[in-house]
Amino acid sequence: MKIIAIPPPAGLPAAEDFSMNDSPVQGARTGRRGNARFVDSPRRFKLFSEGNDVVCFLRGSGHFKWQRGETPFAAGDAFRIEGEGEYEVNGPCAFIVVRE
C-alpha cells in the first residue's frame, strides 16, 4: 500500500449531498453517496482499502497511520491510497473517501 499526495479532484459532492447514517460509526458522523463516503470524525477513523481510495480533507488536520509509518494532512489536502490494506485517519477532521 502507498499513500500519495495529489491535487484535490474536481466534482466531489458537498457534505450536505450525502445520505447520513442515523447512528455514529467509530464515534464519527458518516454518510454515503454512490462510491463516496463522508466522515466527520472527532478523533480517529479506521478504513480498509481493497483497491484505490482518494481521500480529500474538508477541514481539520492530523496524520494517516499505516503499516509504513505516518503521513501528515491538513484541510484542503488530497491523497491517493493505492493497494490493499488498513489505514487510520487521526485528528479531528471531516473528509470524503472515494472508492475507485
Order of alpha helices (4+ residues) and beta strands (2+ residues): beta-beta-beta-beta-beta-beta-beta-beta-beta-beta
